Amino acid sequence: MEAFANYEIWWVTGAQMLYGEEPVRIVESHSKEMVEGVNGAGVLPVKVVYKGTVMSSKDIEKVMLEANACSKCIGIITWMHTFSPAKMWIHGLQQLRKPLLHLHTQYNAEIPWDTMDMDFMNLNQSAHGDREFGHICARLNVRRKVVVGYWKDARTLARIAVWSRVAAAWADAQDMLVLRFGDQMNNVAVTDGDKVAAEMQLGYHVDYCPVSELMEYFKKVTDAEVDKLVEVYHAEYACGDAVLTPGTVEYKSVWNAAKAELALRVCLEAHGAKAFTTNFDDLGTDDINDPQFVGFDQIPGLASQRLMAEGYGFGAEGDWKSAALYRTLWVMNQGLGGCSFLEDYTLNFDGSNSSILQAHMLEVCPMIAEEKPRLEVHFLGIGIRKAQTARLVFTSRPGKGVTATVIDMGNRFRLIVNDVECIKSKPLPKLPVASALWIPMPDFETGAGAWIMAGGTHHSCFAYNVTPEYWADYAEMAGIEMVHIDENTTMESFKRELRVNDVYYLLNK
């Protein structure tokens, strides 16, 4: 998977010289075997590299500084084979700027009851060596994930794999550029926020790109390039005769949408951007009938749908936090299934089956589609361009998933996560958009109520197979608040959690 190809995780084993050189040699041998075994299991998407056994403060500080400086290293796994006195980890841990996973395991699965002697005991001391290491991490308030389990077990490897995916997404975010084509939608609170604080806390940078600059790229797109992309559309999506026939209004609309996509892509590539936002009131020259008109003749919804599938983060109406979060989700989700930017659109009150329709004007990623998306053209009466507009139309496949959003609370960022279940949607003949229909956990009333109580946005980032554990790991790496709405949530306990969190972040600001 391309998103993980250039990354690696460093494995560092802790030990000491108290018992002589031979135990250290065995520690080295065991560590290499374990790293080879972890890589060979085929569960982790990122290669693990053994970086040696450390036995002094200088050794530890050296490897931590090297990890910080290495662009390929996205995190460190530590494991204490023998007892590793933790004061020698202080300086190194104080220097570490990469995510940390503390693996509590041991080389042998079971105690060799009949043969175990003191030499074996001295060598295999993870049971208390890892506790010593855990103590100093707690004392230093080091953000980390602790995984407990035998290193060959599927469950253990799966938890390391989750963390490795999140570490890759975190690394990706540290040089993420989000381009805003136009500003946020006027007077909308939830899509705004502190961009300086976001870069300090979350890594990504947000810039404004004038639509006039985007139009300079638009002017340079050739007809041949557009024709070629239209052929791709016709091959990849279900198309009616009107869309396929040159000279029709529908064909022309699709052709113009393809030109917009090409312009957006080349502009994003030129800037090195990984995410972007649009604004339906800022699409180029105002008067489309002006002979000098330069601009998009429609909202670039089709382009946004396709670019999301390719991995570009997207946020509608200038929502740069959702754009960045979607990019992070896409990286974590590589090879696991569909994900998308979505918006809470309208409610369906139906007793215990009450649900929320997730849609947008156009911009929903086709990765979540139940069937082959249909390329259609319909009038869209929103924004500065009220015009025939190309879009992919589909409904999402049923299944359990998780949706998430980040909000700016003023003194901190809060990640809100909600388990949901997508259910079978009904046709929307008068609303030809992409959509999903879900029931938030634990039920409609509690799930929606808790989301609102926490200050959740109407935009969110959804995936089928990115579980809450991924988001918990992300929040830990970022050092931000996370609240999770799941099947066990009650409004009373959730309100209490929010109030306790307010006190915690007030005292630790």
C-alpha positions in Angstrom: 0.0 0.0 0.0 1.5 3.2 -1.3 0.7 5.3 1.8 3.0 3.0 4.0 5.7 2.1 1.5 8.3 4.7 2.6 7.8 4.3 6.3 9.4 2.1 9.0 8.9 1.5 12.7 12.0 1.1 14.9 12.2 -1.6 17.5 14.4 -0.9 20.5 15.0 -3.5 23.2 16.0 -2.6 26.7 18.5 -4.6 28.8 21.5 -4.1 31.1 25.0 -5.5 31.6 24.4 -6.8 35.1 24.4 -10.4 34.1 27.3 -10.3 31.6 27.8 -10.4 27.9 26.2 -13.8 27.1 22.7 -12.8 28.2 23.0 -9.7 26.1 24.0 -11.8 23.1 20.9 -13.9 23.7 18.7 -10.8 24.0 20.0 -9.6 20.6 19.3 -12.9 19.0 15.8 -13.1 20.5 15.0 -9.5 19.5 16.1 -10.1 15.9 14.0 -13.3 15.7 11.0 -11.5 17.1 11.2 -8.6 14.6 11.6 -11.0 11.8 8.5 -12.9 13.1 6.4 -9.7 13.4 7.3 -8.7 9.8 6.8 -12.2 8.5 3.3 -12.4 10.0 2.1 -10.1 7.2 -0.3 -8.2 9.6 1.6 -4.9 9.9 1.4 -2.6 6.9 4.7 -0.9 7.9 8.1 -2.6 8.1 9.6 -3.0 11.6 13.4 -2.4 11.8 15.4 -3.7 14.7 17.6 -0.8 16.0 19.5 -2.7 18.7 19.6 -3.4 22.4 20.2 -0.3 24.6 21.9 -0.5 27.9 22.9 3.1 28.8 21.5 6.6 28.9 23.7 7.7 26.0 22.7 4.7 23.9 19.0 5.5 24.5 19.3 9.2 23.8 21.3 8.5 20.6 18.6 6.2 19.1 15.8 8.6 20.1 17.5 11.6 18.4 18.2 9.4 15.4 14.5 8.5 15.2 13.5 12.2 15.4 15.8 13.0 12.5 14.8 10.1 10.3 11.9 10.9 8.0 11.2 7.2 7.4 10.8 6.4 11.1 7.2 7.0 12.1 7.4 5.6 15.6 9.3 3.4 18.1 8.4 0.1 19.7 10.1 -0.5 23.1 10.4 -3.8 24.9 12.3 -4.8 28.0 13.8 -8.3 27.6 15.6 -8.0 30.9 15.2 -5.6 33.7 16.2 -2.2 32.3 16.7 0.4 35.0 14.4 3.2 34.0 16.4 6.3 35.1 18.7 5.7 32.0 15.6 6.2 29.8 14.8 9.7 31.1 16.9 11.8 28.7 16.0 9.7 25.7 12.3 9.8 26.4 12.5 13.6 27.0 14.0 13.9 23.5 11.7 11.6 21.7 9.3 13.4 19.3 7.9 10.3 17.5 4.9 8.1 18.6 5.8 5.4 21.1 4.4 1.9 21.6 5.4 0.0 24.7 5.0 -3.8 24.0 4.7 -5.9 27.1 5.6 -9.4 25.9 8.3 -11.9 26.3 10.3 -14.2 24.0 8.9 -17.5 25.4 5.1 -18.0 25.6 5.1 -20.3 28.6 7.2 -20.9 31.7 9.5 -23.9 31.2 8.5 -25.3 34.6 10.9 -28.3 34.6 14.0 -26.5 33.4 13.7 -22.9 34.6 16.8 -21.8 36.6 18.1 -18.5 37.9 19.9 -17.8 34.6 16.6 -18.1 32.8 15.0 -15.9 35.3 17.7 -13.2 35.0 17.3 -13.2 31.2 13.5 -13.2 30.9 12.5 -10.3 33.1 9.8 -8.5 31.0 7.3 -9.1 33.7 9.0 -6.5 35.9 11.3 -4.8 33.3 8.3 -3.5 31.5 6.7 -2.2 34.7 9.9 -0.3 35.5 9.8 1.2 32.0 6.1 2.0 32.4 6.7 3.8 35.6 9.2 6.2 34.1 6.9 6.8 31.1 4.1 7.7 33.6 6.4 9.9 35.6 7.5 11.8 32.5 3.9 11.9 31.2 5.0 10.3 27.9 2.1 9.8 25.5 2.1 6.2 24.4 0.2 3.1 23.6 0.7 0.0 25.8 0.1 -3.4 24.1 0.1 -6.5 26.3 0.2 -10.0 24.8 2.5 -12.6 23.3 4.3 -11.3 20.2 3.1 -14.1 17.9 -0.6 -13.9 18.9 -3.0 -12.5 16.2 -4.6 -10.1 18.7 -1.3 -8.6 19.8 -0.2 -8.1 16.2 -3.5 -6.6 15.2 -3.2 -4.0 18.0 0.3 -3.1 16.8 -1.0 -2.9 13.3 -3.6 -0.4 14.3 -1.0 1.8 16.0 1.3 1.5 13.0 -1.4 2.7 10.7 -2.2 5.7 12.9 1.5 6.5 13.3 1.7 6.6 9.5 -1.3 8.9 9.3 0.3 11.1 12.0 3.6 11.3 10.1 1.6 12.1 7.0 -0.1 15.0 8.8 3.1 16.6 9.9 3.8 18.0 6.4 0.2 18.2 5.3 -0.8 21.3 3.5 -4.5 22.1 3.3 -5.5 24.6 0.6 -8.6 26.7 1.0 -10.2 27.8 -2.3 -12.4 30.5 -0.9 -13.1 31.2 2.8 -15.4 29.4 5.2 -19.1 29.8 4.7 -20.1 33.1 6.3 -21.4 32.9 10.0 -20.8 29.2 10.4 -19.0 28.6 13.7 -18.1 24.9 13.6 -16.0 25.0 10.4 -13.9 27.8 11.8 -11.1 27.5 14.3 -7.6 28.4 15.3 -5.2 27.4 12.5 -2.1 28.3 14.5 -3.2 26.0 17.3 -4.0 23.3 14.8 -0.6 23.4 13.3 1.0 23.4 16.8 -1.0 20.5 18.0 -1.9 18.5 14.9 0.9 19.2 12.5 -0.8 20.3 9.3 -0.7 23.8 7.8 -3.7 25.6 6.3 -3.2 28.2 3.5 -5.6 30.2 1.4 -5.3 29.8 -2.4 -7.1 32.5 -4.4 -9.6 31.1 -6.9 -8.0 33.5 -9.4 -4.8 31.4 -9.1 -6.8 28.2 -9.6 -8.3 29.7 -12.7 -4.8 30.2 -14.2 -4.4 26.4 -14.0 -7.9 26.0 -15.4 -7.0 28.1 -18.5 -4.1 25.7 -19.3 -6.1 22.5 -19.3 -6.3 21.2 -22.9 -9.3 19.9 -24.7 -7.5 16.6 -25.3 -6.8 16.2 -21.6 -10.5 16.7 -20.9 -11.6 14.3 -23.6 -9.4 11.6 -22.1 -10.7 12.1 -18.6 -14.3 12.0 -19.9 -13.5 8.6 -21.4 -12.3 7.4 -18.0 -15.6 8.6 -16.5 -17.6 6.7 -19.1 -15.6 3.5 -18.4 -15.7 3.7 -14.5 -19.3 4.7 -13.9 -22.8 3.8 -15.0 -23.9 6.4 -17.6 -27.1 7.1 -19.3 -27.4 8.0 -23.0 -27.5 11.7 -22.4 -24.2 11.6 -20.5 -22.6 9.5 -23.3 -23.8 11.6 -26.2 -21.7 14.5 -27.4 -23.7 17.7 -27.9 -26.1 17.2 -25.1 -26.4 19.5 -22.1 -25.4 16.5 -19.9 -22.3 15.7 -21.9 -21.2 19.3 -21.8 -21.7 19.5 -18.1 -19.6 16.3 -17.5 -17.0 17.7 -19.9 -16.8 20.9 -17.9 -16.6 19.0 -14.6 -13.7 17.0 -16.0 -11.9 20.2 -16.8 -12.5 21.5 -13.3 -11.1 18.2 -11.9 -7.9 18.5 -14.0 -7.4 22.1 -12.9 -7.9 21.3 -9.2 -5.5 18.3 -9.4 -2.7 20.2 -11.1 -3.1 23.1 -8.6 -2.9 20.8 -5.6 0.1 19.0 -7.1 1.9 22.3 -7.8 1.5 23.3 -4.1 2.2 19.9 -2.7 -1.2 19.9 -1.0 -2.8 16.8 0.5 -6.2 18.3 1.3 -8.4 21.2 0.2 -11.7 23.0 0.7 -14.1 24.7 -1.6 -16.8 27.3 -1.2 -19.9 27.3 -3.4 -19.9 31.1 -3.4 -16.4 31.4 -4.8 -16.0 29.7 -8.2 -14.4 32.4 -10.4 -15.8 35.3 -12.3 -19.3 36.0 -11.1 -21.1 36.5 -14.4 -21.1 33.3 -16.4 -22.5 35.1 -19.4 -19.7 37.6 -19.6 -17.6 37.0 -22.7 -14.5 37.2 -20.5 -15.8 34.6 -18.1 -13.2 32.5 -16.4 -14.4 30.1 -13.8 -16.2 26.9 -13.0 -19.6 26.7 -14.5 -20.8 24.5 -11.7 -19.7 23.4 -8.2 -16.8 21.0 -8.6 -18.6 18.2 -6.8 -17.6 15.4 -9.1 -13.9 16.5 -8.8 -14.2 16.5 -5.0 -15.7 13.0 -5.0 -13.0 11.6 -7.2 -10.1 13.4 -5.5 -11.3 12.0 -2.1 -11.1 8.5 -3.5 -7.5 9.2 -4.5 -6.6 10.3 -1.0 -7.0 14.0 -1.0 -8.6 15.4 2.1 -11.8 17.4 1.5 -14.0 19.7 3.5 -17.0 21.5 2.1 -17.7 25.2 2.8 -14.2 25.9 3.8 -14.1 23.2 6.5 -10.4 22.8 6.8 -10.5 20.7 10.0 -12.6 18.1 8.2 -10.4 18.2 5.1 -7.3 17.4 7.2 -9.1 14.8 9.3 -10.4 13.0 6.2 -6.8 12.8 4.8 -5.6 11.3 8.0 -8.5 8.8 8.0 -7.8 7.9 4.4 -4.2 7.1 5.2 -5.2 5.0 8.2 -7.8 3.2 6.1 -5.7 2.2 3.2 -6.6 -1.4 2.2 -9.4 -1.7 4.7 -12.4 -0.4 2.8 -14.4 2.7 2.2 -14.3 6.1 3.9 -15.9 9.4 3.1 -16.6 13.0 4.2 -20.3 13.2 5.1 -22.8 15.7 6.5 -25.8 15.1 8.7 -28.5 16.1 6.2 -32.0 15.3 7.5 -33.6 13.0 10.1 -35.9 10.1 9.7 -38.1 9.5 12.8 -39.2 5.8 12.8 -39.3 4.6 16.3 -36.4 2.2 17.1 -35.2 2.5 13.5 -34.9 6.3 13.6 -31.9 7.3 11.5 -30.0 10.2 10.0 -29.5 10.7 6.3 -25.9 11.5 5.5 -25.3 13.3 2.2 -24.2 16.7 0.9 -24.9 18.8 -2.1 -22.6 16.5 -4.1 -19.4 15.7 -2.2 -19.5 12.1 -0.9 -16.7 9.7 -1.7 -17.6 6.7 -4.0 -15.4 4.4 -1.9 -18.5 3.7 0.3 -20.9 3.0 -2.6 -22.9 -0.2 -2.4 -23.1 -0.5 -6.2 -21.4 1.0 -9.2 -21.9 4.8 -9.0 -24.0 6.5 -11.6 -22.7 9.5 -13.4 -25.6 11.9 -13.6 -26.3 15.6 -14.4 -29.0 17.5 -12.6 -29.8 21.1 -11.8 -28.3 22.4 -8.5 -29.8 25.6 -7.1 -27.2 26.3 -4.4 -24.4 28.8 -4.4 -23.2 31.3 -6.9 -23.7 28.8 -9.8 -27.2 27.6 -10.1 -26.6 25.2 -13.0 -26.7 21.7 -14.4 -24.2 19.9 -12.3 -22.4 16.6 -12.8 -22.2 14.2 -9.8 -21.8 10.6 -8.8 -25.1 9.2 -7.4 -25.2 6.1 -5.1 -26.1 4.9 -1.7 -23.7 3.5 0.8 -23.4 -0.2 1.6 -24.9 -1.4 4.9 -22.6 -2.2 7.7 -21.1 -1.1 11.0 -18.7 1.9 11.0 -17.4 4.8 12.9 -17.6 8.5 12.3 -15.4 11.2 13.8 -14.9 14.9 13.9 -12.6 17.4 15.5 -13.8 20.7 17.0 -12.0 23.7 18.5 -13.1 24.2 22.1 -11.0 27.3 22.6 -8.5 25.9 25.0 -8.2 22.5 23.3 -9.2 20.3 20.4 -11.8 17.7 21.0 -12.1 14.5 18.9 -15.7 13.2 18.9 -16.2 9.6 17.8 -19.5 7.8 17.3 -20.1 4.1 16.4 -22.8 3.9 13.8 -24.6 1.3 11.7 -25.4 2.1 8.1 -28.7 0.6 7.1 -30.3 0.0 3.7 -31.4 3.3 2.2 -34.5 3.9 0.1 -34.4 5.5 -3.4 -34.4 9.3 -3.6 -35.7 10.0 -7.1 -36.1 13.7 -6.4 -32.8 14.1 -4.6 -30.1 12.7 -6.9 -27.1 12.8 -4.6 -24.8 10.3 -3.0 -25.9 9.3 0.5 -25.7 7.1 3.5 -28.3 6.3 6.1 -27.2 5.4 9.6 -28.4 4.8 13.2 -25.9 6.3 15.7 -25.1 4.1 18.7 -26.4 3.3 21.2 -29.7 4.5 19.8 -30.9 7.5 17.8 -31.8 9.6 20.7 -28.7 9.0 22.8 -26.3 9.0 19.9 -27.5 12.2 18.3 -28.0 13.8 21.7 -24.5 13.0 23.0 -23.0 14.3 19.7 -24.8 17.6 20.1 -24.0 17.8 23.8 -20.3 17.4 22.9 -20.5 20.2 20.3 -20.0 17.9 17.3 -20.1 19.3 13.8 -22.6 18.6 11.1 -19.6 17.4 9.0 -17.8 14.2 9.9 -15.4 11.6 8.5 -16.7 8.0 8.2 -15.1 4.6 7.6 -16.4 1.1 7.9 -13.3 -0.6 9.3 -11.4 2.1 11.2 -12.4 1.2 14.7 -12.5 3.5 17.8 -9.1 2.1 18.7 -7.6 3.9 15.7 -9.0 7.2 16.9 -7.9 6.6 20.5 -4.4 6.1 19.3 -4.6 9.2 17.2 -5.9 11.3 20.1 -3.0 9.9 22.2 -0.4 10.8 19.6 -1.9 14.3 19.2 -2.4 14.9 22.9 -6.0 16.0 22.4 -9.3 15.1 24.1 -11.4 12.3 22.8 -14.9 11.3 23.7 -16.5 8.1 22.4 -20.2 7.5 21.9 -20.8 3.8 21.8 -23.4 1.1 22.6 -22.8 1.6 26.4 -23.2 5.4 26.4 -25.8 7.1 28.5 -26.5 10.8 28.5 -25.9 11.0 32.3 -22.5 9.4 32.1 -21.6 11.3 29.0 -22.4 14.6 30.5 -20.4 13.7 33.5 -17.4 12.8 31.3 -17.6 16.1 29.5 -17.6 18.0 32.8 -14.7 16.1 34.2 -12.8 16.7 30.9 -13.5 20.4 31.2 -11.9 20.5 34.6 -8.9 18.4 33.5 -8.1 20.7 30.6 -8.6 23.8 32.7 -6.1 22.5 35.2 -3.7 21.3 32.5 -3.8 24.2 30.1 
